[in-house]
Amino acid sequence: MHVSEILNELGEERENYFQAVSPAIIQTSNFSYPSVKAMRETLQQEFERPFYSRGYNPTVAILRQKLAALEGTEDALVCGSGSAAVAIAVLGNLKSGDHVICVQKPYSWTYKLLGTLLERFGVETSFIDGTEISHFEQALKPHTRMVFLESPNSMTFELQDIAEVAAFAKRHSLISLIDNSYASPLFQQPHALGIDLVIHSATKYLNGHSDVVAGVICGSKKIISRLFSEDWMTMGPVLSPHDAWLLIRGLRTLELRANRSADNAAFVLSGLKGHSKIESVYFPFDESHPQHTLARKQMKRCSGLFSITIRTDDAGIERFCDSLKHFQIACSWGGYESLVFPVAGLAIPPEKRNPLIPDNLVRLSMGIEDPKLLLDDLLLALEQV
Ligand SMILES: *Cc1c(COP(=O)(O)O)cnc(C)c1O
């Protein structure tokens, strides 16, 4: 199916809704039945039919179909945040005594989930470099059950060879998970490379308008329906029908936005190339990236997010960020607006900072503005360093 069909048509059933072009927001908690028999029949298929909106809601179901199709999986579950999606996908596939192999710099709350919260329940995690398949082989234990990838990650952009790790996981009967938020399903398709569950913070590129927090888990019907009835329904991390509708609206322009942000990143990076104040660039398609060959092998494009390190101290970093006029100082990324996020602005005392992330690192998220406006703003701000 063409991406346009997924974004504009799939799942919308307009004939049942007055041929309305925009889908209905079915803002209801529950659904009623003409008879007890009809209710009983519905309840037997709670995964696929409307009974109670914690389970199935028709507006949310449109979104589930679109996101599953974008990732090339049979089904998907949407959640009230990307972190909830990570938590359900991880918890739903582990029990006490299991061991997880995870990349060493995942999203901070994923790190906390695996490194702290799950440790309380007797799950052990090895955080590994992950840039070589041998790192996975060395970390393998008799009770290893899961591998968790984030390729690339969202501060320093290391990659894993997705197909190679998926094959490793299959050889050892491990379930494989990846956080694919950076690339979006347009630029990287991990399920086609053999990964079992693909997770997104839909807050980022999928929604793209910085007005919804949401997450998604994409996978086979078998795994998704099990997660639905055993884990997702008990923990209840729902997305509201209204937020699902906003996300469907955001998705309409996914191709336009993702490509424009990517174009902007490429333009800005070429304009910054060789600048005397810039120490290094972190961007998977940049020639200086140690894994740029792998990046080009498994990703169609890089998105609009990258980092730079600037030759200065914390005060210089502050002057740089504060003098930007068209970048807002904020966390998150993947929206229509450009953002700057300095490590120096984290409220973490230096001794607790991740030593693998340089203090002079600044992350930039390209929005969909005029690329020249963004480049000129950055060049002017670099003069303040
Ligand atoms: C933001 C983010 C998350 C968490 O998603 P939320 O929607 O904020 O809960 C997970 N992974 C990555 C890579 C992210 O950037």
PDBQT file of the ligand as one rigid body, heavy atoms in Angstrom, charges set to zero:
ROOT
HETATM    1  C1  LIG A 401      10.566  11.155  23.784  1.00  0.00    +0.000 C 
HETATM    2  C2  LIG A 401      11.102   9.798  23.654  1.00  0.00    +0.000 A 
HETATM    3  C3  LIG A 401      10.533   8.703  24.305  1.00  0.00    +0.000 A 
HETATM    4  C4  LIG A 401       9.406   8.856  25.286  1.00  0.00    +0.000 C 
HETATM    5  O1  LIG A 401       8.239   9.273  24.680  1.00  0.00    +0.000 OA
HETATM    6  P1  LIG A 401       7.143  10.161  25.439  1.00  0.00    +0.000 P 
HETATM    7  O2  LIG A 401       6.082  10.271  24.406  1.00  0.00    +0.000 OA
HETATM    8  O3  LIG A 401       7.785  11.448  25.802  1.00  0.00    +0.000 OA
HETATM    9  O4  LIG A 401       6.717   9.389  26.645  1.00  0.00    +0.000 OA
HETATM   10  C5  LIG A 401      11.037   7.441  24.051  1.00  0.00    +0.000 A 
HETATM   11  N1  LIG A 401      12.075   7.266  23.206  1.00  0.00    +0.000 NA
HETATM   12  C6  LIG A 401      12.671   8.287  22.575  1.00  0.00    +0.000 A 
HETATM   13  C7  LIG A 401      13.805   8.030  21.655  1.00  0.00    +0.000 C 
HETATM   14  C8  LIG A 401      12.203   9.589  22.772  1.00  0.00    +0.000 A 
HETATM   15  O5  LIG A 401      12.813  10.609  22.163  1.00  0.00    +0.000 OA
ENDROOT
TORSDOF 0
